[in-house]
Amino acid sequence: MTAKCAACHDAKTKAGDFVVSDFASIRKGGKKHGAAVVGAHPEKSPLLLMMQGKIEPRMPLGGELTAEEIASVESWIRSLPEERELAKSEAQA
């Protein structure tokens, strides 16, 4: 994500009000689609859907991710706890 997304989505540029500098920012998402990831559900995660071109605009703008890069993001999202579990663990922290 740093190599392919941070040029437009760093803390300074914040394209679409979306920042990829840390998990909390990625989870928060941007102004257009809200939360970028839905823990354990890549099929519901706008971040992945935009990378796959299922939501426009396809990301990254002016470039394309390899199948392996997309699979890596999908696997990462699938490995995240479901939102109710994530909220519970954050409340306990």
N, C-alpha and C positions, 0 to 999 in steps of 0.2 A: 504494500500500500504506500509505503514511503516513496519508493522509486516511481510509481506510476500515478499516484493520486495527490501527493503533497504539494506539487507545484501550484495547483489550483485550490487545494483544500487544506492549506496550512493555517495556523492561528492568525496570520496576518491577512492573507487573501480571502479566506472563508467563502469561496464561491458557493452560492446557494445557501449560505449560512451553515455549511457543513465543513467540519474539521476532522481530520484523521490522525491527530497527534496523540490521542490516547483512547482507551476503550470507552470511557464515559462520553467523550465527544462523538465517537462513532455510534454508540448506542443511542444518543440523543437525536442524531440525524440532522437534517436540514429543514428549511422552512416549507419546502414543497411536499415532501413525502413523510415527514415526521421521523420516527425511530428508523434507523437504517438497518438494524438487524433485529430479528425476532429469534431469541435463543431457541435452539434445537429445531428451528423451522426455516431452512434456507429458502424454501418455496414461497414464504411469506415476507422475505427480507428484501426491501427495496434496493439495498446496496447490491446484492447479487443479481437481482432482476435487471438492474440498469447495466451491470457488467455483461449480462447475457443478451442485452438488447430487447428484453421483454417489456421494459418501461423506457420511454424516451426521455431525454436523449441517452443514447448508449454511451457508457463511460468506459474508458477515459475519452474525452473529446479529442478528436484528431489522432487517435491511436487505437490500439486493440490489445486486449490481454490474450495470452496463450491459453489453450485449453487447460494446461496444467495450473496456471495461475488462478483461473476461475474455479477449478476443482479444489484448489487449496483453500480459497475463501469459502466455498460451499462446505468443505469438511470442517473448517474452523467454526462456522456458524452452527453446524449440526452438533459440534462438541460443546457449545455453550449451554448452560442450564436454561430450562424453560423460564419464561419471564416471572412466573409466580415463585419459582424457586430462587431466582436471582433477587427479587424484591425481598423475600424472606431473609436471605443471607445478608443483604445490605442493611436491613432493619436491625439485625442482630449485631452488626459491626459497631 
